[in-house]
Amino acid sequence: MSYIFQDWKRNNNNTKGKIITSLFRLAHTISSKKYLKYILFPYLLFYRFFVEWLLGIELPWHTKVGSGLIVYHGQSIVVNKNSIIGYNCTMRQCLTIGNAKKNGKSPTIGNNVEIGANVCIIGDITIGDYVTIGAGSVVVKNIPPHSIVVGNPARVINTMS
């Protein structure tokens, strides 16, 4: 049960974030176990309807996401199911994480990454640990750890020690 609520501490005073992350974690657990998938298939349908259709957050239950996920202003978020997201990642509204072409590889995002609003992270790229991506950035190249990036296309403006 603690797996389902693992993101609550980081989503303090963020009720919508708590709901989204808990629903995602439960759907992820159900989908990873064959027998649960068949028994609790109605929940997976509920997840898809409520989170994806009503809230506008496409966070597929197959996506690998580390603990401590924060979703601020959860709306208009699209994450490709093949993306890998590390722990303590912060996502904001109007975010796209996906592949650059059909059946292409998706991004790998490191630990402790802050992603601003209206950001696109596209292609077979790696975002290092402790990276801050500024609002409105379009990231199409690898980003080294401990960086701050902004712009379209995104460029490193500062490297933190």
N, C-alpha and C positions, 0 to 999 in steps of 0.2 A: 504493500500500500504506500510505503514511503516513496517508491519510484514515481508514482502518479503525482505526488505533491512536492517533488524535489525542487521545483522552480518557484514555489510560493515565497520563500524567504527573500529572493531577489526581486520579486514582484510586489514588495510591500506597498500598500496603499494603491495598488493597481488591480482592481477587481477584474476588469476585462482580461488583463494579462494572465491572472490566475486561472480564470475559466478556460481560456484558450489553451494554455500550456497543459492543464490537467486533462482536458478532453483529448489533446494530441497524445499525451503520454499513455492514456488508457487505450486509445485506438492503436497506438504503436505496439503495446503489450498484446492486445488481442490479435493483431495481424501477424505477430511473430510466432504464434503458437497455433499449429494447424487445427487442433481440436477446438480451441477457443474461437478461431475464425469462423468455423461452421456454426457453433452454438450461439455466438454473439454477433452474427452477421447483421442483425437489425441495428445494433449499436453503430457499426461501421457506416451503415446507411444514414443514421442520424447524424454522425460526425460529418459526413460529406454534405448533407443538407444544411445543417446548422452552421458549421464553421465555414465551409466553402461558399455555399449559396447565400446564406443570410448575412454572415459577417464579412464575406468577401476576402477570406484568407485561404489561399491554396497552399496548405502545408501538409502534403501527403503523409499518411501514417507510416510509410516505408522509409521516409527520410531519416538519416542518422543525425541526431542532434544531441550534443552533450548536455549535461545538467546545467542549471542556472540560466536557462533561456528567459529573456525579457522581451515582451512584445508590448511596445507603447503605441497607443492610438491604433490598435489593430484594425486596419482597413486597407484593402487593395494591396495585399502582400501575396506574391507568387514565388514559390520555391519549387524548383525541379526536384523530383523524388530521388534523383541520383546525386544530389548535392550532399556534401558532408560538412556539418557545422560543429565546431568545437564547443567546449563548455564556456559558460559566462558570456554568451553572445547577446547583444542588444539589437533588436530590430525595431525600426520605426515604419510609419505608414508609407504606402506607395513604393514598396520595395520589390525588385525582381532579381531573383538568383536563378540563373538557368544556363542552358546550353546555347551556343552560337548558331548551331545548325541542327536539323532534325537528326536524332540519334547520336548527336555529338556528346562529348564529355561535359560534365558540369563542374562548377567551382568547388574547391575545398577551402573552407574558411577555418582559420586557426582559433585558438582560445583567447578569450578576453577581447573580442572584437566589437567595436561600437559602429553600428551602421546607421547613418542619418536618413532623413526622409527623402523620398524620390531618388533613390539610388538604384542603379542597374549594375549587377555583377554578372558578366556574361562570359562563357567559354571555359575551356580546360585550363583554368588558372588556379593559383594558390595564393590565398591571403594569409600572411604570417600572423603570429601571435601578437597581442597587444597593439592592434592597428585601429585607428580611428578613421572612418570614411565619412567625409563631409557631405552635407545635404546636396542633392542634385548631381552627384558624381556618377560617371560612367566608367566602370572598372573593366578593362579588357586585357590587362597584363598583370603578371605576378606582382604582388606587393610584399616587400621585405618586412620582417618583424619590426616592431617598435616604430611604426611610421604613422604619419598623419598625411592623408591624401585628399585632394579636392579636384574638382574640375571635370570637364568633358573634352577630351579623355582625361581620366584621373592621373594626377602626377603627385609625387611625393614632395611635400613642402617642408616637412620637418621630420627628423629622425630623433626619437626620444632615447635617452640613455637608460 
